[in-house]
């Protein structure tokens, strides 16, 4: 339906823009524009055991989640690597998950395999239509929201602040996520939706500027939550055991995750915007890869990059289509990120200087 809106330009599974991505971005940031989320899918988890069941194997504390509450969860593998991620909304009768569409089938299949004897059903709502906007503006007033169980299905992104049980590694005053009032609504009457509209390019630019990780971009087969500062909103450090919890606790307590997410401000004189996977260089050495890149309406070209823990602090270079783009780095996750990052560490025994052999003094 969104393809019929005048000016709509589709790229793959998303509508990239409606004619002017930068104007759309301003309207979106002001809370006036709506974004069709054709690359997100809704999953319903119903049944009396749903919250304790989800709590038992995901990173988030969900047992007592009240009706109307929003949060997010990660599903980790036994080594603590991120396999799936989902937004979570509880309406008192069902728990609703919103996942990137590319991960929906795998996530739903995995959940269904975990049901066993629990009183739980998992249903993919592939016909549900979702839209995103920033709370507090005209867009919010124009949305007719579905409420199948009496609570409007509106997810408020928890990224604006450190959530209970979470921890922020970014050592900044005034985190850029503080103003990221991103909201996703399940529409009741999509045909009645009116503009202005914004495309995926606008939504992604504001996400990148807020340092907000996303499964479809910041996650690969090696990612652990610490590397993307995802413990801030998606991991409860004080809950009981769950798959991958040992790695989460170990890396948090000892510090030094293998990689670290960084924000890059790119040289605006180049017309090339790097694609995900573009190498990030320090001198001649590759130290990471771009995960997301966007043209921001105020900041110009920006990106998120997953870097090696040992990548130097300072200016880097991004190589895109054979062009080297200068990149000023802003640290999101420090190399020593962890609960004990400020605690002095003793030198390893193997690295202590060798004392004189007392036998030589005889």
Order of alpha helices (4+ residues) and beta strands (2+ residues): beta-beta-alpha-beta-beta-alpha-beta-beta-beta-alpha-beta-beta-alpha-beta-beta-beta-alpha-alpha-alpha-alpha-beta-beta-beta-beta-beta-beta
